[in-house]
Amino acid sequence: MKKPVLVVMAAGMGSRYGGLKQIDPIDAEGHIIMDFSIYDAVKAGFEKVVFIIKKADEADFRAAIGDRLSRQIEVAYVYQDLHHLPAGYQVPEGRTKPWGTGHAVLSCAGTVDGPMAVINADDYYGRHAFQMAYDFLSQPQDKTDMYHYMMVGYQLENTLTENGHVARGVCVTDADGNLRDIVERTHIERRDGGVAYTEDDGATWTEIPRKSIVSLNMWGFSESILQELNARFTRFLQENLEKNPLKCEYFLPTVVGQLLNEQKAVVKVMESPDRWYGVTYREDKPVVMAAVQAMKEQGLYPREF
């Protein structure tokens, strides 16, 4: 059985934050959020990381991340290209927005050919998440006619920022801890002492329980996910390009939800007790820096690594 590979989605430029947020240091030693993810991943047993980036950002990523991390873990790159579309399709005039997380992971086809853990570049997941993912992916999967995947879940209240809204996949699980459904909410924020989401740019709001289990796009997949993403991308374009040509996105959680509804996959949800940290907005950075310093003082991370 092939060893699990870590896949890092790092093609976003972070428009709400401004600049290439994935290479912005968050401690005095110059570490970025990804450094902590890679440190935890190596501790868990991962030996290779594949970064999904834009080709135009390759020099920056190699200088800030790849060249340095290649001393600890094998590093590879794949490129998310807006023009990477099925035959017969072209990028709508005026579109600059990437096609989304499903399209990003699809970029790994031809490079990743075994089990993979998938994460965002700019989210801190905590050590528990990587160990759970590696242990799950190290066991034989897809032993029946069902795909066997996993997802690390977090309590919603542990994943919010005080400085704006976040996008989260809100999960429903069964009595065995398997994912039953996942709904992508692209605008969740603290509101009137609670938590709520909007789907119409703030015209109406719907409350959501603080302890709802949500996805931060940390998944464990067999290679089968690449086949499914490829097979479904054309249908996504057929259904969405005309309605929303400049902003429609091919979400990875949406594809997982389709597989669940079709009873083609079982997804084990493994809940992490850790708190999420991320720099969604510039104002988040001091909070993340303080949290990192506290974790170092607790001995969770060395000063230099």
C-alpha positions as CSV (number, residue, x, y, z in Angstrom):
1,M,0.0,0.0,0.0
2,K,1.3,3.5,-0.9
3,K,2.0,5.9,1.9
4,P,-0.3,8.9,2.4
5,V,0.7,12.2,0.8
6,L,-0.2,15.6,2.1
7,V,-1.8,17.9,-0.4
8,V,-1.9,21.7,0.4
9,M,-4.2,24.0,-1.4
10,A,-2.2,27.2,-1.8
11,A,-3.4,28.8,-5.0
12,G,-5.5,31.5,-3.5
13,M,-4.2,35.0,-3.2
14,G,-6.3,36.0,-0.2
15,S,-8.2,39.0,-1.7
16,R,-9.9,39.9,1.6
17,Y,-6.5,40.0,3.4
18,G,-4.4,41.6,0.7
19,G,-1.3,40.0,-0.7
20,L,0.1,36.5,-0.7
21,K,-1.1,35.7,2.8
22,Q,0.3,32.1,2.8
23,I,3.9,33.4,3.0
24,D,3.3,36.0,5.7
25,P,5.3,35.2,8.9
26,I,3.3,34.7,12.1
27,D,6.1,34.6,14.6
28,A,9.4,36.3,15.4
29,E,11.4,33.4,13.8
30,G,9.7,33.9,10.4
31,H,7.5,30.9,10.4
32,I,4.3,30.9,8.4
33,I,1.1,29.0,9.2
34,M,2.1,26.3,6.7
35,D,5.3,25.6,8.7
36,F,3.2,24.4,11.6
37,S,1.0,22.2,9.4
38,I,4.1,20.6,7.9
39,Y,5.7,20.2,11.3
40,D,2.6,18.4,12.6
41,A,2.3,16.4,9.4
42,V,5.9,15.1,9.6
43,K,5.5,14.2,13.2
44,A,2.4,12.2,12.2
45,G,4.3,10.3,9.6
46,F,3.8,12.1,6.2
47,E,6.9,12.0,4.0
48,K,5.7,14.0,1.0
49,V,3.8,17.2,0.4
50,V,2.3,18.4,-2.8
51,F,1.6,22.1,-3.0
52,I,-1.2,23.3,-5.3
53,I,-0.2,26.8,-6.5
54,K,-0.5,29.2,-9.3
55,K,2.3,28.9,-11.8
56,A,3.0,32.7,-11.4
57,D,3.6,32.2,-7.7
58,E,6.1,29.4,-8.0
59,A,9.2,31.5,-7.4
60,D,7.8,33.0,-4.2
61,F,6.7,29.7,-2.9
62,R,10.0,28.0,-3.6
63,A,11.9,30.8,-1.9
64,A,9.6,31.0,1.1
65,I,8.6,27.4,1.6
66,G,9.7,24.7,-0.8
67,D,13.4,25.1,-0.8
68,R,13.5,25.2,3.0
69,L,11.0,22.4,3.7
70,S,12.6,20.1,1.2
71,R,15.2,19.4,3.9
72,Q,12.4,17.9,6.1
73,I,10.0,16.4,3.6
74,E,9.8,15.6,-0.1
75,V,8.2,18.5,-1.9
76,A,6.3,18.6,-5.2
77,Y,4.2,21.2,-7.0
78,V,1.1,21.2,-9.2
79,Y,-0.6,24.2,-10.8
80,Q,-4.2,25.3,-10.6
81,D,-4.8,27.0,-13.9
82,L,-8.0,28.9,-14.7
83,H,-7.8,27.7,-18.3
84,H,-7.6,24.0,-17.3
85,L,-11.1,23.2,-18.5
86,P,-12.8,20.3,-20.3
87,A,-12.8,20.3,-24.1
88,G,-15.3,22.7,-25.5
89,Y,-15.2,25.2,-22.6
90,Q,-13.3,28.4,-22.2
91,V,-12.9,31.0,-19.4
92,P,-15.7,33.5,-19.5
93,E,-14.7,37.0,-20.4
94,G,-13.7,39.0,-17.3
95,R,-13.4,36.0,-15.0
96,T,-10.3,36.0,-12.8
97,K,-11.6,34.0,-9.8
98,P,-10.3,30.4,-9.5
99,W,-12.7,27.6,-10.0
100,G,-12.7,26.5,-6.4
101,T,-11.4,23.7,-4.1
102,G,-12.7,20.9,-6.2
103,H,-10.8,22.2,-9.3
104,A,-7.7,22.7,-7.1
105,V,-7.6,19.1,-6.0
106,L,-8.3,17.9,-9.5
107,S,-4.9,19.6,-10.4
108,C,-3.2,16.7,-8.6
109,A,-4.3,14.2,-11.2
110,G,-1.2,12.6,-12.7
111,T,0.9,13.5,-9.7
112,V,-0.9,11.9,-6.8
113,D,-1.7,8.2,-7.2
114,G,-2.5,7.0,-3.7
115,P,-4.1,8.1,-0.4
116,M,-4.0,11.8,0.3
117,A,-4.8,14.2,3.1
118,V,-6.0,17.6,1.7
119,I,-5.7,20.9,3.7
120,N,-5.8,24.6,3.1
121,A,-2.5,26.5,3.1
122,D,-3.7,29.2,5.5
123,D,-5.4,27.3,8.2
124,Y,-3.9,26.0,11.5
125,Y,-5.4,22.6,12.1
126,G,-3.6,21.3,15.2
127,R,-1.6,18.2,15.8
128,H,-4.5,15.9,16.4
129,A,-5.9,16.4,12.9
130,F,-2.7,15.2,11.1
131,Q,-2.3,12.2,13.3
132,M,-5.9,11.1,12.8
133,A,-5.6,11.6,9.0
134,Y,-2.4,9.7,8.7
135,D,-3.6,6.8,10.8
136,F,-6.8,6.5,8.8
137,L,-5.1,6.7,5.4
138,S,-2.5,4.2,6.4
139,Q,-5.2,1.5,6.5
140,P,-6.6,-0.2,3.4
141,Q,-9.5,1.8,2.0
142,D,-12.2,1.2,-0.6
143,K,-12.4,-2.5,0.3
144,T,-16.0,-2.8,-0.9
145,D,-18.0,-1.1,-3.6
146,M,-18.0,2.1,-1.4
147,Y,-15.3,4.8,-1.2
148,H,-14.0,5.2,2.3
149,Y,-13.0,8.7,3.2
150,M,-12.5,10.8,6.3
151,M,-12.9,14.4,7.4
152,V,-11.6,16.2,10.4
153,G,-14.4,18.2,12.0
154,Y,-14.3,21.2,14.3
155,Q,-16.9,22.9,16.4
156,L,-18.0,26.0,14.6
157,E,-17.4,28.3,17.6
158,N,-13.7,27.3,17.5
159,T,-13.3,28.3,13.8
160,L,-14.7,31.9,13.7
161,T,-12.9,35.2,13.4
162,E,-13.8,38.4,15.2
163,N,-13.0,40.4,12.1
164,G,-15.5,39.4,9.4
165,H,-17.1,36.3,7.9
166,V,-15.8,32.8,7.0
167,A,-16.9,30.0,4.7
168,R,-17.5,26.6,6.3
169,G,-19.0,23.3,5.3
170,V,-21.7,22.6,7.9
171,C,-21.9,18.9,8.6
172,V,-24.6,16.5,9.7
173,T,-23.4,13.1,11.1
174,D,-25.2,9.9,12.0
175,A,-25.0,7.9,15.2
176,D,-21.8,6.2,14.0
177,G,-20.0,9.4,13.3
178,N,-20.3,9.2,9.5
179,L,-21.1,12.2,7.5
180,R,-24.6,12.3,6.2
181,D,-24.7,15.7,4.6
182,I,-22.5,18.8,4.2
183,V,-23.7,22.2,3.1
184,E,-21.3,24.9,2.1
185,R,-22.1,28.2,3.8
186,T,-19.9,31.0,2.2
187,H,-20.8,33.7,4.7
188,I,-20.9,32.9,8.4
189,E,-20.2,35.4,11.1
190,R,-20.8,36.3,14.7
191,R,-24.0,38.3,14.9
192,D,-26.2,39.7,17.7
193,G,-24.5,37.5,20.3
194,G,-24.8,34.4,18.3
195,V,-23.7,32.9,15.0
196,A,-25.6,33.2,11.7
197,Y,-25.2,32.8,7.9
198,T,-26.5,34.7,5.0
199,E,-27.1,33.6,1.4
200,D,-28.3,36.9,0.0
201,D,-25.5,39.4,0.9
202,G,-27.0,40.2,4.3
203,A,-30.6,40.8,3.3
204,T,-31.7,37.9,5.6
205,W,-29.8,35.9,8.3
206,T,-30.3,32.3,9.6
207,E,-28.9,31.4,13.1
208,I,-26.7,28.3,13.4
209,P,-25.7,26.5,16.6
210,R,-22.3,27.4,17.9
211,K,-21.3,23.7,18.4
212,S,-22.2,22.7,14.8
213,I,-19.5,20.5,13.3
214,V,-17.9,22.1,10.3
215,S,-15.3,21.3,7.8
216,L,-12.1,23.3,7.4
217,N,-11.3,21.4,4.2
218,M,-9.1,18.8,5.9
219,W,-10.0,15.5,4.2
220,G,-8.6,12.1,3.8
221,F,-9.2,10.5,0.4
222,S,-8.2,7.5,-1.7
223,E,-7.1,8.2,-5.3
224,S,-10.8,7.7,-6.3
225,I,-11.6,11.3,-5.4
226,L,-9.6,12.5,-8.5
227,Q,-11.7,10.3,-10.8
228,E,-14.9,11.6,-9.3
229,L,-13.8,15.3,-9.5
230,N,-12.9,14.9,-13.1
231,A,-16.1,13.1,-14.0
232,R,-18.3,15.7,-12.4
233,F,-16.6,18.9,-13.5
234,T,-18.2,19.1,-16.9
235,R,-21.7,18.8,-15.3
236,F,-20.8,21.6,-12.9
237,L,-19.9,23.9,-15.8
238,Q,-23.0,23.0,-17.7
239,E,-25.2,23.8,-14.7
240,N,-23.4,27.0,-13.4
241,L,-21.6,28.8,-16.1
242,E,-24.6,30.5,-17.6
243,K,-26.1,31.4,-14.2
244,N,-22.9,32.8,-12.6
245,P,-20.0,32.9,-15.1
246,L,-17.7,35.1,-13.1
247,K,-18.0,33.7,-9.6
248,C,-19.3,30.1,-9.6
249,E,-17.1,27.7,-7.7
250,Y,-16.6,23.9,-7.9
251,F,-16.5,23.1,-4.2
252,L,-14.8,20.0,-2.9
253,P,-17.4,19.5,-0.1
254,T,-20.2,19.7,-2.7
255,V,-18.7,16.8,-4.6
256,V,-18.4,14.8,-1.4
257,G,-22.0,15.6,-0.6
258,Q,-23.0,14.3,-4.1
259,L,-21.1,11.0,-3.4
260,L,-22.9,10.7,-0.1
261,N,-26.3,11.2,-1.7
262,E,-25.6,8.7,-4.3
263,Q,-24.4,6.2,-1.7
264,K,-21.0,5.9,-3.3
265,A,-19.0,7.0,-0.3
266,V,-18.7,6.7,3.4
267,V,-17.0,9.6,5.2
268,K,-15.8,9.1,8.8
269,V,-15.9,12.4,10.7
270,M,-13.1,12.6,13.3
271,E,-13.7,15.6,15.6
272,S,-10.6,17.6,16.7
273,P,-10.6,19.3,20.1
274,D,-8.2,21.9,18.8
275,R,-9.0,25.5,17.9
276,W,-8.6,26.7,14.4
277,Y,-6.4,29.7,13.7
278,G,-6.1,31.5,10.4
279,V,-5.4,34.9,8.8
280,T,-8.6,35.5,6.8
281,Y,-8.3,39.2,7.4
282,R,-5.2,41.4,8.3
283,E,-6.7,42.1,11.7
284,D,-6.5,38.3,12.5
285,K,-2.7,38.3,12.4
286,P,-2.1,39.6,16.0
287,V,-4.5,36.9,17.4
288,V,-2.7,34.1,15.5
289,M,0.7,35.4,16.6
290,A,-0.3,35.4,20.2
291,A,-1.7,31.9,19.9
292,V,1.5,30.6,18.4
293,Q,3.6,32.2,21.1
294,A,1.4,30.6,23.7
295,M,1.7,27.1,22.1
296,K,5.5,27.5,22.1
297,E,5.5,28.4,25.7
298,Q,3.4,25.3,26.4
299,G,6.0,23.2,24.7
300,L,3.8,22.2,21.7
301,Y,6.3,23.6,19.2
302,P,10.0,24.4,19.5
303,R,11.2,27.9,18.9
304,E,13.1,26.8,15.8
305,F,12.2,23.9,13.5
